[in-house]
Amino acid sequence: MNLKKYITRKMTASAPNAAAEKLDDQRFAHLLVTELKLYNQLTVEAGLENKDLYDRLRGEIDRARRMYDQRVGARVGVHGDYFHEALVKDLAGGDISNLGTDYVHD
């Protein structure tokens, strides 16, 4: 088999795996943020009102971020940072400013 055919085969064989990993990473991020939101409803409401969600939930957000990073690892750089996206969309209502000025995303 020539090199071009080998590379093409490898790329098409890994594409479903990459798509599955991406979907899995997105679902895990959403799960972590949804759980955080569920168990901290009153704090989330106050944080949205005062635009300081990260200050109020720093420990919980940082713990969830570590869990995400441990599971996803190096794929964050490849697929994207779905944890950050879930924080903004699911926790902050689509407005990053609701996380507050202390929230820094790399």
Secondary structure as UniProt FT lines:
FT   HELIX           3..39
FT   HELIX           41..50
FT   HELIX           53..72
FT   TURN            73..74
FT   HELIX           75..79
FT   HELIX           82..86
FT   HELIX           87..91
FT   TURN            93..94
FT   HELIX           96..99
FT   TURN            101..102
//
